[in-house]
């Protein structure tokens, strides 16, 4: 009866991660795992730290150029409407009705007629979908105030559109919903700084992405490096003990290299 060959399963033990190897060699029959030395990988990161930092700085520079020159800054302005009414005397029932009508008032800003009135008053020549995408209406919990927030690349336009939406909405509510005209609680303030992009955050993200990419490349090269550097590497590959190491002088590069002898010791003086 045939049995399925188990897949490779990563196991972390101490400072080494192991992978079950289904293609083990006969010489390594006593050890069916491929070991990843995390300590050696850490020191490889230290050896290549200058490349990691260089790539991280390159990522930060690319992100900085992108957010400063390729991204259009967006400004935000908020006008506020008090949704109870304009009478000086407010009863408890008025407050309760105001809470219930908050959702209804928010629907007013989705009405195409309101968008058309705003567009005509400001001579914007914008489509309904574009105006709807610029405006956002929220009602903070436990309040009777609607926040009419508008985003635009032009700070002056953001303020004008927010104030106009608030004015048109209060007129529309009084005329179409047969209710008291809400008060303008607060006019929008001219924004002085954009809300997006967040340049500092984006540059930091670019720095981190650059560093992670460099570390990923180093890790792949480390895992794919099957060269033999020590007697332990010989034992892992062939399962044979190392009998000795003979240092050699590299003829081309002037570096000390070594040849490892393994297996049974020879009795005759032959190579």
ABEGO torsion letter per residue (X at the ends): XBBBBBBBBBBBBEABBBBBBAABBAAAAABABBBBBAAAAAAAAAAAAAAAAAAAAAAAAAAAAAAAAABBBBBBBBBBBBAAEABABBBAAAAAAAAAAAAAAAAAAABAAAAAAAAAAAGAGBBAAAAAAABBBBBBBGBABBBBBBBBABAAAAAAAAAAAAAAAAAAAAAAAGBBBBBBABBBBBBABBAOBBAAAAAAAAAAAAAAAAAAAAAAAAAABABBABAAAAAAAAGBBBABBBBBBBAAAGBBBBBBBBEBBBABBBX
